[in-house]
């Protein structure tokens, strides 16, 4: 199969929308079927469970009626939640039904009866989306007090509750077996550990996704009749998470399509500009550019990229109540807006002056950082890795402008007087520093939600909460000031990750974790190969060769890095070199296109930051975080991962290039492409199947 045998759909975005939605429905059905057929594995008492309260035969919060309580006291649906505090999992017999405060709408006369088939449907599709970390997200959505420490008047009821999934207290009778429990200080330390255990763990989950689930569920309660909703508010939040994730996933797929399309069209503009600046009259460069300036081919490649995202190996995490879908939507949409702005900017500066932009395109080219940063701030408030991804992008873009200005400075370009040289140097230095500081500031803005979340967690535990007193605060509160949060030397998020999940450099390198490393190996290998491939293409583009000595080679590599950073910025690229250098680059671009085809656009100079982000998360998954999250981490964050997959999936050469080769060479190329495509299909199918079987049954697939 070659890249031009199947024409692109007439409306690619509509096609992608249908594929994305269909993939979520099929995967949700498969997860539900697996959860209904296979028994749940016991993950241990320390794993949080989420009770949906779907069965009509269960007592409802100590009331005489059975199964008619929709909202429990202290939950987000409780009208008096701000003045009440009842935590999930604590002494369920002491729970009371909040419906009594405004009338049990489900049992009033005249209300329509519940639909049995709808209750059965909810009982089929909702349980599989509540497993592992999904239970924590749903708990945070249901319980507004879940991020606060436990109140002391609740602790006396907690020791007999085996379903609380928190650290149990050791009470009367333990002195006979262990005298240390009789010591007051030891007992106090144990109580403090129990009190802050759940609230500290909750701080590892960013608030954006649970808040969206909570308010969307409350909107469903307000809009839909009660008999159309699940039997409980907890189940309604699970339904809300499914709807939100489906919508988010569809938007993320379309955004990835748009991002890829604008990246490819931007690369075409850059290469056309180089050819025009080279003033090459032999027509070869124009022919090479024409071979890649094919909008239908671009659409087909972008559609394939979005389709691969729809069937990515971490599909189960984009369907269950995890934050991956919402995060991917915000990250990919931000990248698409940025790519669109950079495309308009490059088109305005590099294209034919007679092709003027519309007014809105000029405005978008100037102000695209505003909507982009808004989306990336929301992404950082959804998952903390959004801060790293967006900061890397802004910093590399700023460094690219810095290097471009340095390369184009030409301070000593003529025999000007000394004061003119000094003046030019001052102007160049000011512009360079402004670019660095401006983009560093944009990166800092993206980090503000994570810093605010850290400050908020500190306030809940150490200062603002009325439940906190000076004698009973977490030990880490002593690491910061008593009156204000200290930004230096302490991160509550990092502390919680290290304390409760053992996250840290090489902390996961244990013999028992070898199976998890094997599961994460494919995505780490593919990510590494993608980065190596881009570096190889970039080195070929700049004709970098090793020197006779190591210092000489190091100097050439540094020069290549500076040139690559400068080339990653589209604006002013055609004005960055004189005619001789432009002609040299045009010849190199033509040879590169002849070697790799139009897919070289996805390995172009302007996508440096995307492959840098991919490389950063490969390192994080390999050495810092739990290695088993690498698949969903990379699949939800890195567009370059899918670009490399489509290069493997479609092959390196276009059909016209294959036809110019010999029959043996053509056959080998097609055989290699078919082999890689089959490997990718097997990888996607296997990991989606394993996720459907293992994740929803509490087997280790997190």
TAPE-V777427 format. One record per helix or strand of 3 or more residues. SS is the DSSP state (H for helix, E for strand). FROM is the first residue (numbers start at 1). TO is the last residue. If there is no record, write none. Layout:
# TAPE-V777427
ss: {SS & SS}
from: {FROM & FROM}
to: {TO & TO}
This chain:
# TAPE-V777427
ss: {H & H & H & H & H & H & H & H & H & H & H & H & H & H & H & H & H & H & H & H & H & H & H & H & H & H & H & H & H & H & H & H}
from: {12 & 81 & 92 & 98 & 116 & 127 & 133 & 152 & 174 & 179 & 184 & 207 & 226 & 233 & 284 & 295 & 315 & 324 & 359 & 385 & 418 & 475 & 492 & 511 & 550 & 579 & 598 & 605 & 627 & 639 & 655 & 663}
to: {37 & 83 & 94 & 101 & 125 & 130 & 142 & 155 & 176 & 182 & 202 & 223 & 228 & 278 & 292 & 310 & 318 & 350 & 380 & 408 & 463 & 479 & 501 & 541 & 567 & 596 & 603 & 624 & 635 & 650 & 659 & 697}
